[in-house]
C-alpha cells in the first residue's frame, strides 16, 4: 500500500451534480488537493456563486478548459461532462502524463461502434479507448490499479451489475431470463432544467422511461457477457421516482438449479463480495431501502428465492450520486494510487 501524498487533482465539468459531489468528497479526502475546477459555460464564476452553501469553504474559481494549463497543474483529472465530450479531451491529457477518470459513457464500451450506435459522434480515439478500464472496482479491481484511463459506470449500471454479478459468474441463472426493474431519484437526471424533473411534474408520480431502448442496456449486457462468458440479453426498465437521491434495482432471473434456496444464495453473495468493503449483503429476510445508502458509497444487497416460480430476486440499492457516480470515481482513484480503497469515502448514511 502506497503512502498517502497530496495529489494535485482537477475536475472538468465541476458545476453539475456529479461535480459538486466530487468537490465535497475530495475536499475531505486526506490524499488530494483540488487545484483546478473547469467548465466553459460557468468560467469566471466562483464555485461558491454556483453553490452558495460553500461560501468560505471552497474558494476556487471555475476556469476555462485549457488542456495545457490543466496538464501542467494536475496529476489526476476527473471528467464530469455530458456524453460526447470526454473523448475529445482525454487523449490530450493522457499524452501529457495525466491519469484520467471519466464519469460519462465515452470510455465504458469495448466496441466503439456500439458506443456510436447508442450515443452518436465520430470517434477518432480508438487507440486511447482500447486502454480504458471499466471502473467497477468490485469486478475489475486489479485492472483499475494499473490503469491510466478509467471509464466509470453510472448509477443504474453499477447497481444492477452488483446484483447480477455473482449469479452470472457462478452460472446460477439462465442468463437471458434476467429482468432489471430499476428506480432512481431525480438527481440522476442532472442539474439542467428539464420539464420532467420539475417538482410539479415529478412529485407524487412514478414514471417509466426508455422502455426497451434505454442506452444503458448495451453497457449492462457488455459486462454480463464478460461475467457469463457468453452473449447475454437483459430486460432493463428504468423509472423516475419522486425523491432526490437513491436508486433501487430489483433483478429477477430463473435459477438453473431448482434446489437452491435463499440461504445458499446469501452464502454465495457473501463469499463473492468478501473483499468488497462497499457491498453489504443483508441477512435472510432483510430487504434494502434507498435511505440506508443515502450519502454513502455503499451498495446494500438483499436476496430472495421464490421456490414456486424458481426465480431468484435480488434487491440492490445505492446513492446514485455517490456509489453511482462521484464516490465510485474516487474509489477508482484510491486503487490507481495504491491507497486504501475506502480512503475518504463515507460509509455512514444520512439516515433517517
Buried (B, 14 or more C-beta within 10 A) or exposed (E): EEEBEEBBBBBBBBBBBBBBBBBBBBBEBEBBEBBBBBBEEBBEBBBBEBBEEBEEEBEBBBBEBEBEBBBEBBBBBBBBBEBBBBBBBBBBBBEBEBBBBBBBBBBBBBEBEBBEEBBEBEBEBEEBBEEBBBBBBBBBBEBBBEBBBBBBBBBBBBBBBBBBBBBBBBBBBEBBBBBBBBBBBBBBBEBEEEEEBEEEBBEEEEEEEBEEEBBBBBBBBBBBBBBBEEEBBBBBBBBBBBBBBBBBBBBBBBBBEEEBEBEBBBEBBBEBBEEBBBBBBBEEEEBBBBBBBBBBBBBBBBBBBEEEEBBBBBBBBBBBBBBBBBBBBBBBBBBBBEBBBEBBBBEEBEEE
